[in-house]
Amino acid sequence: MQFTAQQIADHVGGKVEGNAEACVTTFAKIEEGVEGALSFLSDLKYEPFIYETRSSVVLVPESFQPAHPLRATLVRVAEPRMALGRLLALYDSMRPRPTGISPQAYVAPTAHVGSDVYIGPFAVVEAGATVGDGTQLHPHAVVGTGATVGSECVLYAGATVYHDCRVGDRCILHSGSVVGADGFGFAPTADGYEKIPQIGIAVLEDDVELGANACVDRATMGATIIRRGVKIDNLVQVGHNVEVDSHTVLCAQVGIAGSTKVGQWCTFTGQVGIAGHIAIADHTTLGAQSGVAGNIRKPGQTLLGSPAIDPRTFMRASAMFKNLPDMAAELRALRREVEALRSQVKP
């Protein structure tokens, strides 16, 4: 990869300030910049580094006004982080992609495999399964019996799509992710727990990404559905018959219990826990380690804590929490004083 500052500006709709012919061949954080690197400045707390960086080109906000002389060429853009994302996508698209079916892979005779696919060593496409055009199955990826994986998908090593489940176009399943394992269904009996067969499926619509070791369970009946554009981080658990609406983001270690309905454009940050059989409104944001036990009906709220409440209330309560031992000691002392005063008062 080699681009000039002007080519970068043309691609992201920016404006060059400095040497328009400055060349970059790599990316680097602004504090670790080297000659020939492209960096970006979005958070102004990193501004001191721009005066020292050795990066050749730096993406900066249109409003940025340097306080000291600069060595680097600037490309002014409306949003540096977004512009960087577009450039990283361009860079990634230029990398050579694997193609062909390895002789060590297994593709069932009744499977349907599109054109320009990659099926790596020890990957498996079982009977009646469908793999769309341009999709990549890396080593040990599995597409189960009757399952469907759309076009331009990537299943990294060890990703699994269970039987009859469906994955849309342009989806990414990272290593160890599982679509369609059994939902956690058991009926208690006198002798233990009797398994309830999970005969439904799991569906990922287009442009969904699953992080490493994320799991989307199949439904007991019907379907667990992850709608278009949802992004799911590593180690996330989505239970049976859950529906997650479009463009919602689930960060690491989120757990959603069965039959819950999650709205669109929600953000659940790390370790959020959601009870089953509830509904969460559109545009809900839940802070880290929040717990939700009941419906959230009003859209657009930001909540924090367990149970999840208004963040300002939660922060005030948290500030009080560390003082509780001293407050309890003071309360006990006051009680003793009141009891002593009462004993001195004659009936």
Secondary structure, 3 states (H helix, E strand, C coil): CCEEHHHHHHHHCCEEECCCCCEECEECCHHHCCCCEEEECCCHHHHHHHCCCCCCEEEEECCCCCCCCCCCEEEEECCHHHHHHHHHHHHHHCCCCCCEECCCCEECCCCEECCCCEECCCCEECCCCEECCCCEECCCCEECCCCEECCCCEECCCCEECCCCEECCCCEECCCCEECCCCCCEEEECCEEEECCCCCEEEECCCCEECCCCEECCCCCCEEEECCCCEECCCCEECCCCEECCCCEECCCCEECCCCEECCCCEECCCCEECCCCEECCCCEECCCCEECCCECCCCCEEECCCCECHHHHHHHHHHHCCHHHHHHHHHHHHHHHHHHHHHCCC
